[in-house]
């Protein structure tokens, strides 16, 4: 039998710290034990500890502050376009605990912005769903979604804490085609700051997303207010010229 090759000590330390972060023992913005404390805990050299921390920094899990130590970063929800992914799908498989809380579900008259996006007459009835999205119990986005009332009626029977895209396709029989997305940096207003437990004027990504069914009908119009330190959008561009 071939001898077992053990992992380098720094990788074992990295993996143990990573698991502690993912299970919530260390939360976002928490300070990790000092290098000296980690040396004693794992009975290794300072060089080994520094290699483990550097490996975590490369993964974007921790950040260092000169003279203050290493701190846990906010987990990032990464969307890679052109895939159309829901919140849970985007972070699936990364070891983080995700959650959603429905704040309100209301039928209301569409404002100009919503009516124009969904190609409805002004003040037509729409279903509005407001939800908080969380990663490791940290609030990372406020999602405000609007649906034509006939589509919304199908959703009222469902658990809206999950991904609405999969509900529409698998449970409601509404196959989705494409989405038009615009993203801009904004300052957090007072109401959104309260929902996301941020300071007013904290940086946010404001994502407008209009999703169409395969038959060309605008089906979901959303305003997503995402913590600037918790979201990342990746875009693939072709190099060809028109």
C-alpha positions, 0 to 999 in steps of 0.5 A, a space after each residue: 500500500 502506498 504511503 499516505 501523503 499528508 497535506 502541508 500544515 498551512 493547508 490544514 490550518 487554512 481549511 480549519 479556519 475556513 470551516 469555522 468561518 463557513 459555520 458561523 464561528 467567525 462572522 463577517 468583520 470578526 477579527 481572527 486570532 492573532 498569529 501568535 495565538 494561531 501558532 500556539 493553537 496549531 503548534 506550528 511556526 509563524 511562517 506556516 500561520 502566515 502562509 495559511 492566512 495568505 491562502 485565505 486572503 487569496 480566496 477573498 475570505 479574510 483581509 488584513 489591516 496593518 497592526 490590527 490583524 486579520 478580519 473575516 470578509 463579507 461573503 460575496 454573491 457572485 453572478 457570472 453573466 450571461 447565466 440567469 441565476 437566482 440568489 440561492 443558485 448564485 451562491 450554491 456550492 460555496 459552503 455558505 448558509 443562505 436564507 431569505 425572509 419575505 417582508 411583504 406581498 401586496 397587490 398594488 397599482 403599478 407606478 410609471 417605471 413598473 408599468 413601462 417595464 412590464 408593458 402594462 397600462 399606467 396604474 394596472 395591478 401588479 404583485 409586489 414581493 419584497 424580500 431580504 436575502 442573507 448569507 451566514 445570517 448577514 443581510 446582503 440584499 433587499 429585493 423588490 420584485 413586480 409581476 403581472 397579476 396573472 403571473 403573481 396569482 400563480 406565485 401566491 401558492 408557493 414558498 417565496 423564500 426560494 428562487 422565484 426563477 425556478 418557481 416560475 419555470 418548474 411550478 408555474 409553467 412560465 419558461 424564462 428566456 432572457 433578462 435585461 440588467 443594468 447596474 449602478 452604484 448608489 448611496 443607501 437611503 434611510 429606509 433601505 439602510 434600516 432593512 439592511 442594517 447599514 448606515 445611511 449613504 453606505 455604498 450599494 449596487 442598485 440592480 434593475 433586472 427585467 426578465 422575459 418569458 420565452 414567448 417574449 412577454 416581460 414577466 418579472 421586473 426587479 429592483 435589487 439593492 445589494 451591499 457593495 461589499 457582498 456582491 460581484 458581477 462578472 461579465 464576459 465580452 466578445 472581442 469581435 467588432 461590428 
